[in-house]
């Protein structure tokens, strides 16, 4: 049995994900939003009519990511139906993470893609993201845990991929109750099959490489393991080079695609994303991969992202190119307080004896 | 003396944290985990601490044996 994987596999994964992002951007995804889990969940939420003020389009990339992870986990015999580790707490954390992401306007992968496009607002936001992860690490070191997950029936492990197949059918069939943006970011996308194929590749690669935009910083701090940071660097370099070649690189703060210049809120939004994701054990992309691999706790977390996206747009919390909103700033304070309460309530000073010889 | 650590059902990075708490001074550790990802993470950490790692089991049930090299 293979016990570890090589550094190169992580770097190659980063290169592939970077190339896929470049392809998606070339074929129509919005600027510096070639691939973004938070934005695409928001779009899908809109496509289903669960939010009515933001972009609306069922993003095939997400369906591909889930199905790619599902298929490869079956092939590699890693698909395992698991769940029961504080599911409702994870749902709430998922909501909070999405509120933070939509204040910043992007999840961690879009943060990297925005930096690769020269968007310095994202570079500033990175400070908050790392700060959030470090806050989460403090609680992990003090014994934070959402407790154990347990074996679940087979249906529990395949339900989420099946739902994604149904979403694909709805997208292709396009019945009247499914929404499609006619202008703005929701209207900008490649052909369905290109997005789906891209998602399948990313899903498979991310499942094999364990790609996670939180674990790199977390493990570097906690275990002096810097591997995953190489993956981020690979994505950044590939997309940066492509942007320089195609003339899309534009260094600065102002007039960046789908971004605002409120530096404090870019930091705070990503702080919430980093903190919440660390408590969840992985970034939004990782949650999608785990959900595809049979983890129903992650599937519930994704539903939390959907609920977060719905309230963010329906209640006017989400930022736009014009900046943050008063409701969004209040929601941030509430969400940070909620995440701290969850962190404190689930942290128990553990002794070395705990878990030993149980 | 062999120490047994049950990290079944715990998500990353908790299994590695449990291991970290007992690894100093230990000669042999039996670590129970339930995912290949945990096997990889714990193996990397144990090897960095000078332990030889062997793994038995598969699909949701792994028994890792860590011996001080």
Interface residues (C-beta under 8 A of the other chain):
Chain A: X1 X3 X4 X5 X76 X77 X78 X80 X82 X85 X140 X141 X145 X146 X147 X148 X149 X150 X151 X210 X215 X218 X219 X222 X223 X224 X225 X281 X282 X297 X350 X352 X354 X355 X356 X357 X358
Chain B: X3 X4 X5 X6 X7 X8 X9 X10 X11 X12 X13 X14 X16 X17 X18 X20 X21 X22 X34 X35 X36 X37 X39 X40 X41 X43 X44 X45 X47 X48 X53 X55 X58 X59 X60
